[in-house]
């Protein structure tokens, strides 16, 4: 396993991040435990979750599964860099009640205590804001975070789905208040969706945030979806199905699969390996439903993509270019 620093921190994390969103909704507790054991056995130490995972009536279920795994002992908790998130509404399903979501000091306090209970741990390494809160002052958010750090309940704070300007505003406010500020940004970023390169990633690098891409295969679009449809009759779904309905996107994906077939490479593994070459990227989040899918993701760490192949990938999926030149001069 290869490791790197998380942004400007002294924290060492694996170059792949284990995403747990499938634990509960699609993967049983027993199979989830097997996947986490396999990840840890491979040296993957960075686990990501969120308080809302489990969804619907089962919000919090994913954190509970991770907590039951920690409870097995074997230094599992000590070996893991644990990241979770706050923002989504955690009130009982169907209830409409104020202060059970977003980033008020009250909800942050309530949410972190509930996550700690479900996770069966007394601290969270990386506590992430799942979305921007347009109504809560940044000063209030940092006041709440600094209290949690002083209490030993969290160690670092990170963001997710923040635009570049919000990263700047949040960390400039932290600097003024004497707070440490955000240390990571978790954003949608992959070969087929590169808009983060225009503002988000430059802002993250400027402020010393590690970039943690989610959906590295763009909902399966970059995982050999056309070949799977052709050979196995498996229909695409979700984000990949919506994207393939656009003929221009389908042409790009076909060109991508043809290129990698010529090189004898697996599309999903190349998509992950490409992200590992990108400046500022700490590691992409992989969300395996099975142990076999985890094994495939781990193989991406061994891939060395030649410069010529990187240029060919760039030609198929060009980035937006730097800001402001991408839209001005």
Secondary structure, 3 states (H helix, E strand, C coil): CCEEECCCCCCEEECEEEECCCECCCECHHHHHHHHHHHHHCCCCEEECCCCCCCHHHCCHHHHHHHHHHCCCCCHHHHCEEEEEECCCCCCCCCCCCCCCCCCHHHHHHHHHHHHHHHCCCCEEEEEECCCCCCCCHHHHHHHHHHHHHHCCEEEEEEECCCHHHHHHHHHHHHHHCCCCEEEEEEECECCECHHHCCHHHHHHHCCCEEEEECCCCCCCCCCHHHHHHHHCCCCCHHHHHHHCCHHHHHHHHHHHHHHHHHCCCHHHHHHHHHHCCCCECCEEECCCCHHHHHHHHHHHHCCCCHHHHHHHHHHCCCCCCCCCCCCC
